[in-house]
């Protein structure tokens, strides 16, 4: 029995205990009222019978009060209430089990995501460490290793350490952005400033691949954290450039949707993403999947996950559309600062 199933059964039992307590108290009250009414009716009939006898009025053809009949009526009332209570408990049990599952589903999804995240993170750390350890062991067993081979080994080891450092930095960044809330301290941020800073950071990579970034200055302002928004745009541009062929272009556009929201769009002409994979691109470590490794791009699949967390912390939304071989478009909706 899984932990989730056990928790679901316990929660169902709590629901049932509450329902049983309520129906039990209610039924006891109804039974008490009805039996008192039956007894009152019997006493009233007996009083009338005795009054007729005392005043020599005509007597009814049969006794007005039958104790056996009163007892039988009371028993039927009790059985009827028990039947009703049983039906209520049965229905409540089924509904309670369904409600418990629905109540615990977000917790289960969170725990599943956490377990998957830990597993993926462990895998990403273990793989380069294992490779690094194996390389060192092989070199140490080889008594004929030269200084040139040692330098090459150290160089490869430094590259692996740098990769691990990038992964650790990304994981710490995930922790930090998870802690960013829709804070009252958010200030007005000019998207033009954000885009200019992001373009300055990503410019060398774009020039290296001869990719042109098309962007028109904007006057739109949004509420948020300038540093985090700059990081968001940098991530989106970095992905667009990495997965685009050399000599293509990336289009950045800012559109004011209405009085409350603006939309930032980053569109490329890269390799695209298969339709079956699109719903998962914002999952942590998605880049580690084979479907995202064919392009030979270095990364751990944490960028879009960080971007999604930043957008949600700003009360916005992020979405993605893509066609294999034609490109990908990312839309980010943010609150306008008034």
ZIKA-V679329 format. One record per backbone hydrogen bond with DSSP energy under -0.5 kcal/mol. NH is the residue of the N-H (numbers start at 1). CO is the residue of the C=O. If there is no record, write none. Layout:
# ZIKA-V679329
nh=NH co=CO
nh=NH co=CO
This chain:
# ZIKA-V679329
nh=6 co=2
nh=7 co=3
nh=8 co=4
nh=9 co=5
nh=10 co=6
nh=11 co=7
nh=12 co=8
nh=13 co=9
nh=14 co=10
nh=15 co=11
nh=16 co=12
nh=17 co=13
nh=18 co=14
nh=19 co=15
nh=20 co=16
nh=21 co=17
nh=22 co=18
nh=23 co=19
nh=24 co=20
nh=25 co=21
nh=26 co=22
nh=27 co=23
nh=28 co=24
nh=29 co=25
nh=30 co=26
nh=31 co=27
nh=32 co=28
nh=33 co=29
nh=34 co=30
nh=35 co=31
nh=36 co=32
nh=37 co=33
nh=38 co=34
nh=39 co=35
nh=40 co=36
nh=41 co=37
nh=42 co=38
nh=43 co=39
nh=44 co=40
nh=45 co=41
nh=46 co=42
nh=47 co=43
nh=48 co=44
nh=49 co=45
nh=50 co=46
nh=51 co=47
nh=52 co=48
nh=53 co=49
nh=54 co=50
nh=55 co=51
nh=56 co=53
nh=57 co=52
nh=66 co=64
nh=67 co=65
nh=69 co=66
nh=70 co=66
nh=71 co=67
nh=72 co=68
nh=73 co=69
nh=74 co=70
nh=75 co=71
nh=76 co=72
nh=77 co=73
nh=78 co=74
nh=79 co=75
nh=80 co=76
nh=81 co=77
nh=82 co=78
nh=83 co=79
nh=84 co=80
nh=85 co=81
nh=86 co=82
nh=87 co=83
nh=88 co=84
nh=89 co=85
nh=90 co=86
nh=91 co=87
nh=92 co=88
nh=93 co=89
nh=94 co=90
nh=95 co=91
nh=96 co=92
nh=97 co=93
nh=98 co=94
nh=99 co=95
nh=100 co=96
nh=101 co=97
nh=102 co=98
nh=103 co=99
nh=104 co=100
nh=105 co=101
nh=106 co=102
nh=108 co=104
nh=109 co=105
nh=110 co=106
nh=111 co=107
nh=112 co=108
nh=113 co=109
nh=114 co=110
nh=115 co=111
nh=116 co=112
nh=117 co=113
nh=118 co=114
nh=119 co=115
nh=120 co=116
nh=121 co=117
nh=122 co=118
nh=123 co=119
nh=124 co=120
nh=125 co=121
nh=126 co=122
nh=127 co=123
nh=128 co=124
nh=129 co=125
nh=130 co=126
nh=131 co=127
nh=132 co=128
nh=133 co=129
nh=134 co=130
nh=135 co=131
nh=136 co=132
nh=137 co=133
nh=138 co=134
nh=139 co=135
nh=140 co=136
nh=141 co=137
nh=142 co=138
nh=143 co=141
nh=145 co=142
nh=150 co=146
nh=151 co=147
nh=152 co=148
nh=153 co=149
nh=154 co=150
nh=155 co=151
nh=156 co=152
nh=157 co=153
nh=158 co=154
nh=159 co=155
nh=160 co=156
nh=161 co=157
nh=162 co=158
nh=163 co=159
nh=164 co=160
nh=165 co=161
nh=166 co=162
nh=167 co=163
nh=168 co=164
nh=169 co=165
nh=170 co=166
nh=171 co=167
nh=172 co=168
nh=173 co=169
nh=174 co=170
nh=175 co=171
nh=176 co=172
nh=177 co=173
nh=178 co=174
nh=179 co=175
nh=179 co=176
nh=180 co=177
nh=183 co=181
nh=186 co=183
nh=187 co=224
nh=189 co=222
nh=191 co=189
nh=191 co=220
nh=193 co=190
nh=194 co=190
nh=195 co=191
nh=196 co=192
nh=197 co=193
nh=198 co=194
nh=199 co=195
nh=200 co=196
nh=201 co=197
nh=202 co=198
nh=203 co=199
nh=206 co=202
nh=207 co=203
nh=208 co=204
nh=209 co=205
nh=210 co=207
nh=211 co=206
nh=212 co=210
nh=212 co=248
nh=214 co=212
nh=214 co=250
nh=215 co=213
nh=216 co=252
nh=222 co=189
nh=223 co=335
nh=224 co=187
nh=226 co=224
nh=229 co=225
nh=230 co=226
nh=231 co=227
nh=232 co=228
nh=233 co=229
nh=234 co=230
nh=235 co=231
nh=236 co=232
nh=237 co=233
nh=238 co=234
nh=239 co=235
nh=240 co=236
nh=241 co=237
nh=242 co=238
nh=243 co=239
nh=244 co=241
nh=247 co=209
nh=248 co=245
nh=250 co=212
nh=251 co=267
nh=252 co=214
nh=253 co=265
nh=255 co=263
nh=257 co=255
nh=257 co=261
nh=258 co=261
nh=262 co=334
nh=263 co=255
nh=264 co=332
nh=265 co=253
nh=266 co=330
nh=267 co=251
nh=268 co=328
nh=271 co=243
nh=277 co=274
nh=278 co=274
nh=279 co=275
nh=280 co=277
nh=281 co=277
nh=281 co=278
nh=283 co=280
nh=285 co=301
nh=286 co=283
nh=286 co=301
nh=288 co=285
nh=289 co=286
nh=292 co=289
nh=293 co=290
nh=294 co=290
nh=296 co=293
nh=306 co=302
nh=307 co=303
nh=308 co=304
nh=309 co=305
nh=310 co=306
nh=311 co=307
nh=312 co=308
nh=313 co=309
nh=314 co=310
nh=314 co=311
nh=315 co=312
nh=316 co=311
nh=317 co=333
nh=319 co=331
nh=321 co=329
nh=323 co=327
nh=325 co=271
nh=326 co=323
nh=327 co=323
nh=329 co=321
nh=330 co=266
nh=331 co=319
nh=332 co=264
nh=333 co=317
nh=334 co=262
nh=334 co=332
nh=335 co=314
nh=336 co=260
nh=337 co=221
nh=338 co=336
